[in-house]
Amino acid sequence: MKLVSYSAAGRASFGLVQGDGIVDVGRRLGERYPTLRAAVAQALPQLRDLEGSAADIALADATLLPPITDPDKIICVGLNYRKHAAEAGLKVPEQPSLFLRLANTMVPHGGGMVCPRISTAFDFEGELALVIGKPGRHIAAADAMQHVLGYTCFNDGSVRDIQLKHSVTAGKNFVATGGIGPWIVTRDEVPDVGDLTLTTRLNGQEVQHGRLDDLIFDVPALIAYVSAFTPLVAGDVISTGTPEGVGFARKPPLFMKPGDAIEVEISRIGVLKNEIVAER
């Protein structure tokens, strides 16, 4: 299944992507489940029962929202590809390096990623993000995949001149500097995450390309690590890190600027497209 949150005709809803259309699951399930996160947490079987239903709206007539509009947590992993660690001149970490992003830092597919006015080093980081479907704490790696709802594309837009001189938290949390979407592809459609490939394009030119089997800490390991210190709940997002090719590691450096177009494509998942816009 492809799960999507969207707005159309002045109304926000969520649904299933069927070809070029959307099944309006929000309308069919009623007000009891106001968001996709609520439906995943409480009504996933009913949601699955609607797979194959006739579409209610054309995908082209909808404005996509972040797939999970109200996440409890967005947890990101730094330095999680071997080749990315090498290009940064850093040792392979012994434990995952984590940081948090606020929900208001993320824009959906088609939305404008905002280049902060104080920055001249707005960098791209194409990533695979997983979305939790089943809550849990102290989850064993062997059981972790049972807790995954599915996967989406993620652009961990990074304000490097703040991140590298001040703090990761500041550099990763400027409003509307990241992208997520266009939808969540459920776990059953992605039998082996390691077989996925990720490509980032800036103005149509490939700037990143990697395979998910280059991850230092794979999806089960990340879920086990994170759930050891905090409960995971439905709708939580864990972004798994970026491959080699980021802008700050290039010679000369390559950064995003207003007017640029950035894409993150992951095989079996889709393409996340955003325009870079100036901060007003």
N, C-alpha and C positions, 0 to 999 in steps of 0.2 A: 504494500500500500504506500501511497504518497499522501502524507497528511499536511494540510496547509491551513494557515490562518490568513484571513483577507477581509477587505471591506468592499462593499458594493452598494450603490444607491443609498449612501449615508448610513449603512448598517454594517457593523463588524460581526463576523462569524468565523466558522472553521469548517473544514470538510475534507473530502477525499478527491484527489485529482484522478479523473477518468478521461484519458485521451486529452482532448482540448477543452474539457469542461471540468466543473467542480460539482460534486454532490454536496449540497448544503446540509451537513450533519448537524450544525448548530440549531437550525430551524427544526429539524426532524426530532432531535432529542429534547428540545424545549429549554426553558429558562433555568432548569435545575443545573445545567452544565454550561455556564456562560463562556468558558474558554476551552481551548483544546487541552490545556493542562488539566482542567477539572474533569474533562471527559476521559482522558487517559488514566487518571487516578481512580475514577469511580465507575466508568462505563465502557471500558475497552472492548468487552465482548459485544455490546450493542453496536459499537462503532464498526467492528469487524463485520457484523451482520449486514451492514449497508454497502459493503464492497460489491461492486457490480451493478449498483443502482444507476438509473439514468441521471445524467448530469442536470443540475438546476440552473447553472449559469456558465457562460463561456469564460474560460480562463482569461481571455483577452479583455473581458469586461470587469475583471476584478483587480483591485490594488492589493498586492501582497503585503502582509505584515510579517514581523518576525514569527517563525513557526510557533514558538512558545512566547506568547506576548507578556507573560507574567512569571518569569522563572524565579524560583526561590534562590537559586545560586547559579552563577556562571563561573566555572573554575577553569583556568587555563594552565597549560603546561609549557614551561620554557625549556629550550635546548633538549628536544626529545627525538631528534634525528641525528644519527651518527655523522652524516656528511655536513649537517648544519653546525654541529659542534666543531668539526674540523675547520670549516671556513671561518668560524668565529675565533679560532685559536684557543679553544677551551677543552679541558679534559671531559671525557664522557662522565656524566654525573653518576654517583652511586645510588642516589634516591631521586625521585621526581622533584623538580623545582616548580612550585605552584605559585600562582597569584590569582586574584579575583578581578572580574570586570563587573561593573554596575550595569543593570539592564538598560539604562538610558544612554549607554555608550554604543549600543548596537542599532543599526538600521537594517531594513529588509532588502531583499532583492529589488532592484530598481530605485532604491532610495539613494539620497546623496550623502556620501561620507564627507564629513566636514574637515577641511584642512585648517587647523587652528591658526589664528592670526599671529600668534607669537612663535610659530614654528617654521623652520625652513628645512625640516628633516622628517617629513611625514612618510613613513615606510609601510610597505605591504607585507603581510604574512598569510599566505594561503594555508588553510588547515582543514582537517576533518574534525567535526565535532560529533560527539555522541549525546543522545538524549536518554535520560533515565525513564523507564516505564514502570518498574516495580521498586518500591521503596526497600531500604535495608540499611543495616549497620553491621560492621565487622563482617563484610562479605568476603568469602574465600575466593581466590582467583579462579578456582575450578568451577565456581557457581556464578561467576560475575556476569556471563553473557545472558543469563536468565533475567537480569535486571535492565537490559538494554532495550529500549523501545525502537530506536533506529538511529539514523545518521543524517547529518546535513553539512553543507559547506559553510565555512567560517573564514572571515578575513580579520585577523587580529591586528587591525591598524594601529601603528605604534608611533608615538611622537618621540623620536629618538633623542632630540636635543634636550628633552625633559627627562626621558627614561634613563639615559646614560649619565646625565650630570646631577640629577636630583633623586628620583626613585622610580622603580618599576611601576608601583601603584599609580603615581601621578601620570607617567608617560602612557599608561594603558587605559586611562579613565577619563580622557576628555570626551565630552558629550558628542555622540553621533560620529565617532571615529572608526567604528568597526562595522562589519557586515555579516549577516547570517541569512541562510535560506538556500534556494527558494522554498524548500519544503523538507519534510522529514521522510526519508525512505526507510521503511520498517526493516528490522533485522533479518527477517526471513528472506528478503530479497538480496541480501549481501552475505552469502555463505562464508566468505573468507576475506576479512578486512585487509589482510596482508597482500591480497591480489589487486587491491585498488591502486590507481595512479592518480596523482594530484598535479595539476598544471595551473600556474598563475600567469596571466597575460596583462601587460600594461600597454594600453593603446594598440592592442592586437599583437604585440610582440611577446613571445614567451620569455618570462623572467625566472620562473621556478618550475622544476619538474622533478617529481620524486615518487617513489613507491612506498606504500605504507608498511612494507616489510622491513624498511629501514628504521622503524621506530625503536628507540632504546627501551621504552616501557610501553608494552602493548595495551590494548583496551582492558583485558582482565586485570593486569597488574595495576593500572591506574585506578580502576574501580576499587580494588582491594585496598590500595594505599589511601585513597580519599575517604572511603567508608570507615577506616580505622579511627579517624578523628572527628568525623561529622556524619550524621545520618544523611543518606541520599533519599530524595523524594521524587515522585513523578514530576517530570518537567525540568529537572536539573540538567544543566548543560556542562559537559566536560569537553573542552577543546584540546586536541591531542598534540599540538605543537606544529611547527612549520619546517619544511625541508630547506635545503640549501638554495641560495640565490637571492636572499633578502638584499634590499637596497644599500644598507649601511656597510655591508661587507664587500661591496663592489669597488673597483678602482677604475674610474672615479665613482663615488657613491651615486646612486640613482634613487630619487625620491618622487613621490606623487605630488602633483600640484593641481590647482583648480582647472577644470576643463578636461582632465585626464579621465580615461575609462579603465576600470580595473575589473578583471574576471578571475574567479576561482572555479576551476572545473575539476570534478572528481568522477571517475568512471563509476557507472551504476547509480550515481547520486544525482548529478545535474550540474548546472552552471549558475553560479552566483555572480550577477553583474551589478556594478555600482558606478556612478559618476562621482568624481571628486569636485566638491564645491567649496567656495570660500566661506569662511565664517563671517557672518554679518555683524 
